[in-house]
Amino acid sequence: MATCVRLLNNNNLRATTDSIENCTGYVALEPQEYAEMQFLTQAFQIPETAQLQELFIWAFGIVVIPFLVSWAYQTVIDWFENDVSFNNPNGD
């Protein structure tokens, strides 16, 4: 459990009865709380610029490449459909 501590004039720490919200000194954490805080800090840390750029390129590619491939296939399909109707004007 986190405890509010104050620094005394002789550089010693003394625990106080203040709540954590009203603590005017330092907050001492137990090892488990500190480990959890480190995990949360790392989990919500903003990535570096290079990582953000790589993420954007991957996300953009995942959307754009399938679109372009499907557009190309549809263009080829339409070209063959138009070619068949051109050679056979009756549509038979």
Buried (B, 14 or more C-beta within 10 A) or exposed (E): EBBBBBEEEEEEEEEBEBEEEEBEBEEBBEEEEEEEEEEEEEEEEEEEEEEEEEEEEEEEEEEEEEEEEEEEEEEEEEEEEEEEEEEEEEEE
